């Protein structure tokens, strides 16, 4: 039996693995790939210590750093956990079952499975992902300097993406399929005050156009049923995220969005023996650097837990 199972290989999972190895916690980390959502980003400019790095290169560096501690932890790569169960008994213990039918048992579990961006599911989106179709304005807005871009989404995420783009983009179209925006009124006022921003309501995205990169976005004007095309070089999809906290459904408390509810001081979930860090939790800000730091915090607390140490 392991002391710890880490689920996920993004910034949170890798950071947790490195710290658990340094603390000599008997650990297995299970991940399909290394790098998390950032793998699709062409350039990342906000990862601390790197002026600019691609998502692919960041994933490689994470993997290399983790595997440099190969004597401290076991790594199961190319697989992912499909089920977590509590092992009956007086002391908390858990069993993880993977897609490939492997099982692992441990005294504690740290979920770092992140989240997945809600997709538009329209033609061209998948083909042009990372080639002008992006899902993180904080990460990618500076890459679209002087360009015309579209933001799809009428909630706070969409409005904040527009704000992120205003210092960089030439023209910004904000498309929302309803007749009014959902985001905060004060943010709406700020973006509408910018001459760069055009708000298109009752606009349902139908297709993203382009060969090697984004060249346009086709939408339907729901008021007139007319199809229209915007000549843009970037499409920011900001229609929400889906947290990968469902692995713990029935074991721990989840909120209405499906995020794991944690103690933000320790990263503990609602039952003993389970922790979570990163985008799968109810943390307010979803960022790589925050996920990494929260995972470190979780491992330090797990180490205390395994040693029977309680800290105030």
N, C-alpha and C positions, 0 to 999 in steps of 0.2 A: 504494500500500500504506500502511495506517495503521501507526502505532507500537503502538497498543493497541486491542483490542476489549473492551468491557465488556458482559457479558451479565447483564441484570437491572436493574430500576428501583425496588427497595426502598431502605431506608436505606443499605445497603452500596453498591449501584450508584450512587445519586445522590451520595453522599459521594465515591466514587471519581471520578465524572465532574467534580465541582467541583474536586477537587484536581488532576486531570489537566489541566483547563483552565488552572488557575493555574500549573501547571508547563510549560504550552505543549507538552504531549505531543499529537501528532496522533492523535485519538481518535474512535471511533464507539461510542456506547452504544445497545444494542438492547434494547427492552423492550416488553412487551404493554401494561402500565399502570404508573403510578407509585404507590408507597406500599407495595407488598408485602402480606404477610398482614394488616397492621394496617388495611387498608381496611375490613374488616368490623367493626371495633371501634367501638362507639358513643362511648365515652369512653376516652381514654388519659391516665393521670396520672403516668407515669414517663418521658416523653420530656423530656430535659433542656432547660430554657428555656421549657417550656410547663406551666403549672400543671394545665391540662386542655385536651384537644383531641380532636376526633373523628378516626377513622382517615381519613375522606374529606378532611377539612380538612388533615390532616398530609400526605397524598398530594399535594394541591394545592400546599401550600407547598414541598414538595420539588421538584415540577415547576417551579414559578416560580423557585426559587433556581437550579436547574440551567440553565434556559433563559436566565437572566440572563447566563450565560457562553456565549451562542449563537455567538459568534465564535471560541470556543476549541475546540469539539467539534461533531461531527455527531450528531444524535439521530434514531434510527429508532424511531418509536412505532407501536403497534398491530400489532406483529409480534414473533416470538420465534425464537430460534435452535433449530433441530432437530438440527444436526450440526456437529461440529468435527473438522477433519482436519488432519494435519500435511502441510505442503507439502514435497515432497522437496527435499533440498539440504543443504549443509554447515552453513548457519546456520538456527537454528530460525525457522520461520514457519508461520502457520496460516491456514486458510480456514474461515469460518463460513457455513453455509447456513441460511436462514430458512424458516419455514413458507410464505411468499409467493414462495419461489424466488429471493430475492436472495442474492448472495454477497459476502462482505467478506474481505479479506486483511489480516493484520497480523503484526508481529514478535512481539507478545506478546498473551496472553489473560488476562483477569481474570474468573473466574466468580463472580457475585454473585446467582445464581438462587434462593437461599434454599431453603426446604423447603415442603412442604404438609402440613397436619395430616391424620392418618389419620382418616377419617370413620366414623361408625357405619353409614351407609347405611340408615337407617330412615325411615319416613314422618314428616314434620314437621321433620326436621333442617335440610334445605336451606331450607325456607320460613321457618323461625324463626331462621336464622343471623343473629347480630347483634341479635336481638330476644329475648334470653334464652339462646340457644344460643351458647356462647363456647368458645374454645380456648386461652385464656391466663389462668391464674389470677393470675399476677404483674401482668398488665395490668388485669384486670377485677374481681378479688375485692372491692375497696372499693365497687363499684357495687351490691353486693347486701347492703348493711347492713340488718339486721332482717328479711331474707327467708329463706324455706326453699328450699334448693337441693339438687341432686343432682350428684354427681361420678361419672362412669363411667370405670373403670380401676383395676386392682389393682396396678400397678407403682409405682415410685418417683414417676413424674409424677403419678399419681392421689393418692398419699399426700401429696405436697407441695402439691397443689392444696387438699386438705382443710386442711392447716396454714395455707395462705394465707387460707382462708375463715374459720377459727375466730374471728379477732378481729372479724369483720363479720357473718356470717350468723347467723340465729336457729337453724335446724336444718340439719344437713348429712347427707345420705344418701350413703354410698359404695357403689356397686354394682360387683360383679365377677362375671363369668360362671363362674368356677371355684370350687372349694370351699375355697380358701385364697388369701390375698393374696400377691403376688410381691415386694412392696417390702421394704426393709430392716426387720429386726425392731425395731430401736430406734425407727424412725419409726412403725411400727405401734403400738408401746406408747404413744407420745406421743398419737397421734390417738384411740386407744381410751380414753385417760384423760379425754378431754373429754366432758362431759355433752351437748354439742351434736351429737355424732357417732353415727350409727347405721350399722353395717357390714352390708350385705346380700350374702351370698355365694350362689353358684348363681343369680344374678339376671341374666337376659339382657334387655337393653333392646330393646323391640319398637317403640315409637312415642313421639314427643314431641307433646304435646297443646297446642293453643292457636290462637287466631285472629290477633290483632295482636301478641301476645307469648306467651311460654311460660306455660302454666297447669298443666301436669302431665307426668309421665313414666309410661308404661306398660311394665311388664316382666313376664317370665315367671319364676316360681319353678321352676327346673329340677328341684328335688327333688319337687315336688308337681304340676307341669304347670299350676299355677294362674296365671291372669293377674291382676296387681295394678296399681293406679295410685297414684302418689305425687303429692300436691298440692304442686308446687314452682313457683317463679317463675324459676328459672335452672337450666340444665344445662351443666356443665363437662365437655367431652369430652377425656379425657386418656388416649388409647389409643395414643399414639406419633405420631411424625412420619415423613414420607418425604422424605429429602433429595433435592434436584434436582441431584445430582452425576452422574447417569447420562449426561449430555452428554459427560463426560470419560472414560467407561468405555472401557478399551482404550488410553487415552493416558497416564493417570496412575494412581497407586495409590489405590484406594478401600478402606475398611475393611469389616468384615462388615455394617455398617449401610448401606453405600452412600455414606458421607460421604467427601469428598476429604481425604486425609491431607496435612497441611501442616506446614511448619516454622513454629512459632508465633512465632518471632522475626521472620520476614520475610513470612509468608503464601505462600511458594513451595510449589508442588506438587512431585511427585517427578521431574519432567522440566524441563529449562530452557525458559523462555519462557511457563510457565503458572503463574498464581497463583489463589488462591480466597479468599473472605472471606464471613463470615456463616454462616447456618444450613446451607449445603451442605457445610460443612467439619466436621472432627472437633473443633471448639471445644467446650469443656465446657458453657458457658452460652449459651443461645440467647436473645438480647435485642437489641432494635433499637439501643440505644446501643453495645453491644459490636460488633455488625455494622458500624456506621458507623465506629467507631474502627479496627477491623481492616482495613477497606477503605482507609482513609487510609494505614495502615501499608503495605499492599500497593502502593499507588500510589507512595509515596515510595521503596520498594524497586525498583519497576519503573523509576522515573526513574533510579536509580543504575545499574541493569542496562543501560538504553539508552545511558547515558553511559559505560559501561565502568568504573564505580566499584565497588569492593568494600569493604564496611564490616565491621568485626569486631563 
